[in-house]
Amino acid sequence: MLDAGPDLAVQGVAFLFPGREFGLTGVTSTSPTTFGGWGHAADGKADGNRTGRRRTQTTADGSNDRLPIVQPFRGTGGPSGRDRSWADRVDRFVAARISRIRPHRIPYRPYVHRKGPRIVTTSIIVGGSGGLGRVLAQRFAGRGDTVIITSRTSERAKTVAVEIARTVRGLAVDLSRPETIEGALSDVREVDNLVITAITEDFTTLADFDIAKAIHAVTTKLVGYTETVRVLHDRFTPGASVVLFGGLAKERPYPGSTMVTTINAGITGLVKTLAVQIAPHRVNAIHPGMVGDHPRWRDVPENPQVSRTPIGRLVTMAEVADATDFLLHNTGVNAQDLFVDGGVRVT
Ligand SMILES: NC(=O)c1ccc[n+]([C@@H]2O[C@H](COP(=O)([O-])OP(=O)(O)OC[C@H]3O[C@@H](n4cnc5c(N)ncnc54)[C@H](OP(=O)(O)O)[C@@H]3O)[C@@H](O)[C@H]2O)c1
């Protein structure tokens, strides 16, 4: 007899095998929760007829009563006898496994790397010398992470690193010269969090297409981001994950965004292929809308984007940083595009 397990087990089975029918055949639940809510069979014929054993369920008042039989997600047509036997075996196997999982054994480990007596995380933010990357670096350093930021120049990287916190390291990395990335990152020993935000403003239109800018934009964001992940991959700790920055321009072009729209859409594809190739490490993309308190936008008077945003304002740097943290640390989220845009895509 299972105690409180069957409900969890049934949910787990249905979750793991959506579209199949699963029931805990032959199991008598003593949980006060019945299987109600998973759908009731139209008649009592299915009662225990997989194994011939009688199925009973316990009512909320504790009495063993024969309730309407519940067959979660029963498909049309019904399985063959062979399928039933197979399904029974899967039912029992998965139910047994799931019922053994205890919450403390679920591998959610937000800050995973242990160094010495305290747990710290090593975060590298490529593009951490400015804008959203810098806000992230401040957040991570503020909670005691080991943080490395990059800039295109060593001088700026070191200056900004010291401004953020004395513990932060600054490295020179130029993603527009991908062949130099491996050498530039050779000092990085291990990585728990890799965030790549780097971008340069390579605005161009089709009418005035600037080939040099277009090549620079594609090289920096698509080739440079990819090479950075490749180079650091062998230094990932077991729980390491990656967040790549795209942007809402991938869905909403604006004048001059020809290449920005293109490369941010490319981030969606890059995440998909990386998720397969760096598995079991996770990789996700974040796509902010226009960030209202970013130095580039905060002084724009009466920004027309505000009235189009359902939350009545532009998103903030802190909100983007918070969402990035979520993607880095939620161990179930992988290969996703997360929009942080205040809902502007529905207007
Ligand atoms: N700001 C927004 O409203 C907004 C909206 C949507 C999406 N995004 C996305 O969010 C990310 C960050 O944007 P941001 O506006 O915060 O950027 P930002 O303020 O312009 O900062 C850009 C960062 O990238 C670095 N960088 C520039 N060119 C580089 C290169 N060739 N190689 C390596 N690093 C380079 C810069 O370092 P140095 O200058 O020190 O070299 C700086 O640290 C971008 O991917 C962008 O597409 C931003």
PDBQT file of the ligand as one rigid body, heavy atoms in Angstrom, charges set to zero:
ROOT
HETATM    1  N1  LIG A 401      19.555  48.457 -23.482  1.00  0.00    +0.000 N 
HETATM    2  C1  LIG A 401      18.392  48.016 -23.940  1.00  0.00    +0.000 C 
HETATM    3  O1  LIG A 401      17.351  48.725 -23.858  1.00  0.00    +0.000 OA
HETATM    4  C2  LIG A 401      18.313  46.649 -24.545  1.00  0.00    +0.000 A 
HETATM    5  C3  LIG A 401      17.082  46.230 -25.076  1.00  0.00    +0.000 A 
HETATM    6  C4  LIG A 401      17.001  44.973 -25.637  1.00  0.00    +0.000 A 
HETATM    7  C5  LIG A 401      18.095  44.149 -25.687  1.00  0.00    +0.000 A 
HETATM    8  N2  LIG A 401      19.265  44.568 -25.176  1.00  0.00    +0.000 N 
HETATM    9  C6  LIG A 401      20.407  43.642 -25.243  1.00  0.00    +0.000 C 
HETATM   10  O2  LIG A 401      21.058  43.578 -24.003  1.00  0.00    +0.000 OA
HETATM   11  C7  LIG A 401      22.452  43.411 -24.190  1.00  0.00    +0.000 C 
HETATM   12  C8  LIG A 401      23.191  44.493 -23.430  1.00  0.00    +0.000 C 
HETATM   13  O3  LIG A 401      22.807  45.724 -23.985  1.00  0.00    +0.000 OA
HETATM   14  P1  LIG A 401      23.212  47.103 -23.324  1.00  0.00    +0.000 P 
HETATM   15  O4  LIG A 401      22.352  48.129 -23.959  1.00  0.00    +0.000 OA
HETATM   16  O5  LIG A 401      23.193  46.973 -21.863  1.00  0.00    +0.000 OA
HETATM   17  O6  LIG A 401      24.711  47.245 -23.872  1.00  0.00    +0.000 OA
HETATM   18  P2  LIG A 401      25.729  48.432 -23.655  1.00  0.00    +0.000 P 
HETATM   19  O7  LIG A 401      25.314  49.320 -22.526  1.00  0.00    +0.000 OA
HETATM   20  O8  LIG A 401      25.968  49.088 -24.986  1.00  0.00    +0.000 OA
HETATM   21  O9  LIG A 401      27.046  47.634 -23.214  1.00  0.00    +0.000 OA
HETATM   22  C9  LIG A 401      27.620  46.840 -24.167  1.00  0.00    +0.000 C 
HETATM   23  C10 LIG A 401      28.706  45.984 -23.527  1.00  0.00    +0.000 C 
HETATM   24  O10 LIG A 401      29.248  45.176 -24.551  1.00  0.00    +0.000 OA
HETATM   25  C11 LIG A 401      30.653  45.376 -24.585  1.00  0.00    +0.000 C 
HETATM   26  N3  LIG A 401      31.101  45.249 -25.976  1.00  0.00    +0.000 N 
HETATM   27  C12 LIG A 401      30.831  46.045 -27.012  1.00  0.00    +0.000 A 
HETATM   28  N4  LIG A 401      31.409  45.561 -28.109  1.00  0.00    +0.000 NA
HETATM   29  C13 LIG A 401      32.071  44.445 -27.764  1.00  0.00    +0.000 A 
HETATM   30  C14 LIG A 401      32.867  43.520 -28.461  1.00  0.00    +0.000 A 
HETATM   31  N5  LIG A 401      33.128  43.648 -29.773  1.00  0.00    +0.000 N 
HETATM   32  N6  LIG A 401      33.399  42.489 -27.786  1.00  0.00    +0.000 NA
HETATM   33  C15 LIG A 401      33.181  42.348 -26.465  1.00  0.00    +0.000 A 
HETATM   34  N7  LIG A 401      32.428  43.196 -25.737  1.00  0.00    +0.000 NA
HETATM   35  C16 LIG A 401      31.881  44.243 -26.390  1.00  0.00    +0.000 A 
HETATM   36  C17 LIG A 401      30.901  46.751 -24.031  1.00  0.00    +0.000 C 
HETATM   37  O11 LIG A 401      32.188  46.810 -23.513  1.00  0.00    +0.000 OA
HETATM   38  P3  LIG A 401      33.207  48.035 -23.800  1.00  0.00    +0.000 P 
HETATM   39  O12 LIG A 401      32.447  49.128 -24.463  1.00  0.00    +0.000 OA
HETATM   40  O13 LIG A 401      33.705  48.405 -22.440  1.00  0.00    +0.000 OA
HETATM   41  O14 LIG A 401      34.250  47.431 -24.671  1.00  0.00    +0.000 OA
HETATM   42  C18 LIG A 401      29.841  46.787 -22.941  1.00  0.00    +0.000 C 
HETATM   43  O15 LIG A 401      30.323  46.142 -21.798  1.00  0.00    +0.000 OA
HETATM   44  C19 LIG A 401      22.714  43.468 -25.686  1.00  0.00    +0.000 C 
HETATM   45  O16 LIG A 401      22.940  42.170 -26.174  1.00  0.00    +0.000 OA
HETATM   46  C20 LIG A 401      21.454  44.046 -26.257  1.00  0.00    +0.000 C 
HETATM   47  O17 LIG A 401      21.155  43.527 -27.528  1.00  0.00    +0.000 OA
HETATM   48  C21 LIG A 401      19.410  45.801 -24.607  1.00  0.00    +0.000 A 
ENDROOT
TORSDOF 0
